[in-house]
Amino acid sequence: MWRKSIVFAVLFLSIALMYACSKNEAEIKPEEKNISFIIPSNFPAPAYNFEENKLTNAGFELGKKLFYDARLSADKSVSCGSCHQQFAAFANLDHKVSHGVNNCQGKRNAPPLFNLAWQKAFFWDGGVKNLETSPLNAITDACEMGTDIQTIITFLKGTAPYPEMFKQAFGSTEINSQLVLKSFTQFMGILVSGNSKYDKVMRKESGVSFTAEEQTGYTLFKAKCTSCHAEPFFTDFSYRSNGLDLVSTDEGRSHITGLQSDFGTFRVPSLRNIEYTGPYMHDGRFYSLDEVLEHYNSGVQAAQNLDPSLKNGIQLNSSERAQIKAFLKTLTDNEFIKNTLYSEL
């Protein structure tokens, strides 16, 4: 009898231990992966670094929450994420121009947000020279968020969980403009798009290669387009007149420089993720890549400061257009667009 009791006791102890172990294992959470700024191997060194804005999980999460919080706008209807949607590579899908508070429509197309750490100037006219201060434009513009940084700071100080989030990110519950802007930058700065099919081909990753049509399109692109859309960012970050009929009163870069020679010039946009960032041009006038290619084929308008490379347009027959478009689609970075790390929820 005592032997049976011992057997049952050992069996009960074994089961209890197994249950305890399984319970403990269930409670053990995997170590949280640290947020990091990853430079693709086919990219050069960035213009911005995080030496004076130490990148942390808490800082990134705070920046993301600020980015998606519509309560920061004057009528609590618009967030940064309203005009910069992840599924459109952080552009504003199907909207010609940005839509702000009180349903106000801006005059320019909302550009996509990625690879910002490599830019030295921002917006279509290059009016801001620092990534950290770039959110101020959207915050203060009457047709965007329509508010001011001090109003936002007051809101954040009195709204949970922001004081605690600032404490976790920066070691203090103090909230000031510098920390707000550094938080935004910790989110926006690591929005790196560098894992498209093009990138994988350039890095000679195993099993990845262009189709014949994509390769022909790439050859055409290098011959006809790279004077402005230079690799690997597919922009040279310059400001040029590309022969648009300037039907609006938008002065372009001359609004910043005061130079007549800059009238109607705008920053050359990146073509990365162009499959999803339409409509195109500074005013969103073209809704398809076919319209864009037709502009360069037959629609370039003469102008005193027209970019010399467009003097005769860019002639492409129907086959060449199809090949160019096939190549441009290799610039789509689906991993970036679908990365839940950057998502609101």
Secondary structure, 3 states (H helix, E strand, C coil): CHHHHHHHHHHHHHHHHHHHHHHHHHHCCCCCCCCCCCCCCCCCCCCCCCCCCCCCHHHHHHHHHHHHCHHHCCCCCCCHHHHCEHHHCCECCCCCCCECHHHCECCCCCCCCCCHHHCCCECCCCCECCHHHCHHHHHHCCCCCCCCHHHHHHHHHCCCCHHHHHHHHHCCCCCCHHHHHHHHHHHHCCCCCCCCHHHHHHCCCCCCCCCHHHHHHHHHHHHHCCCCCCCCCCCCCCEEECCCCCCCCCCECHHHHCCHHHCCEEECCCCCCHHHCCCECCCCCECCHHHHHHHHHHHCCCCCCECHHHCCCCCCCHHHHHHHHHHHHHHCCHHHHCCHHHCCC
